[in-house]
Amino acid sequence: MVSSNNDFRTLIGGIEYNQFGKKVLATQLRFSTLEAVFEVDSEVQRRLDPQRRSEIREYIIRALKEKDFYFSPFVFSARGAIEKTEQGWSLAPGSKLYILDGQHRASAMASALSHLKSQKETAEEWGSQIEASKIQVYIDNLRAYPVAMQVYLELSQKEERQLFTDINTERKEAHIGLIMQYDHRDAYSELTRNVANLLQDQFEIEQKLSRLTKQNSAVTSLPIIRRCLIALFEGILTVKKGDPNFRYFTSREVLTISQSFFEVWLELFPRKMANRKCYVSGLTGIQIALAYAVYHLTKNYSITHLEAIHHLKVLKRHCSWKHDDPLFSQLYDPTTRKIKNHSSTTAIGKLAMIFVEIIEKERMVVLDR
């Protein structure tokens, strides 16, 4: 802050450039500064989604406690509030920057700050000064977080609405497969990468795409492996939120179980298991259903994960893994001669129970001998 003409102005460093014929200032501000000057125009922005804000807030708090977090640049419209001076770009007192992209992230940061303050007060009231000091570090880091910004200097309100629409319809987010290669905040993504490294010499794994076409030679992908692991250890087929629950397993045991599950495919599936035209073994729903079956076997029949994975081999005697196999009759489309809708949670759940029923019958036969 500097004094100018008996008032206080915020001086902003940055680089001016033209985009689509419009002047833009590329800059960054500490969140504590930005929080005081940004505004939301309801005629330009959509209504805030509390659930989305909550999810981003939890991500921010978790990231602060672990490492750090990264956001793409926020987009603002200055509406004449920023002027170029000899000292730099100047934001007049009381002026606001109107947010065009980043509303949920900004609101989540403010919410995270509020939550952390509340947690600190609770720690202080309980006499836990060490915990309070630790939370204060998170608060300070969040206040000082450098928010990268693109500020359009001369847009009309109509142009703001158009830009907001363009941003939210044309922008493509980083692909989930690509994100998983570098995301070190999510334990399941970390486990997925470790498992993929162990399997790389045994079958091909798609490193970037999540949807595998018939022409793709990979057996599975990083996002599918992650979904298999979540089903394997927690029995969750929908979106996983929060930290993983590996129960009593050590990190080494988790990795051993995970590796064993995917290696059993080499014995269970046909040699050309990646050929989706002939076999279903390369399809998302089939792979996750196998993992879900293992989870149910461990939960309901008091056997270990490694034992349950071994029992999957039984299915080879009962299934050809071809699209028209009777096991997949509920999913088979005779017009295309392929199974369809195999990746829905309902289909995965039903198929897993079919696998479990076959395995249990085989186990009972062995026990009766």
Protein Blocks (a to p, Z undefined) as FASTA:
>chain_A
ZZeehiacdddedddddeehiacddddddfklmmmmgccdfklmccddfklmmmmmmmmm
mmmmmmmccdddddddfklpaccdfkbccddehiacddfbhjlmmmmmmmmmmmmmmmmm
mmmmnopaklmmmmmmmmmmmmmpccdddddfkbcfklmmmmmmmmmmmpccddfklmmm
mmckbmklmmmmmmmmmmmmmbccdfkbmbdcfklmbfbdfklmmmmmmmmmnopabdce
djddehjacfklmmmmmmmmmmmmmmmmcfklmlmklpmklgfklmmmmmmmmmmmmmmn
opafklmmmmmmmmmmmogoiaklmklmmmpcfklopaehklbmklmmmmmmmmmmmmmm
mmmmmmmZZ
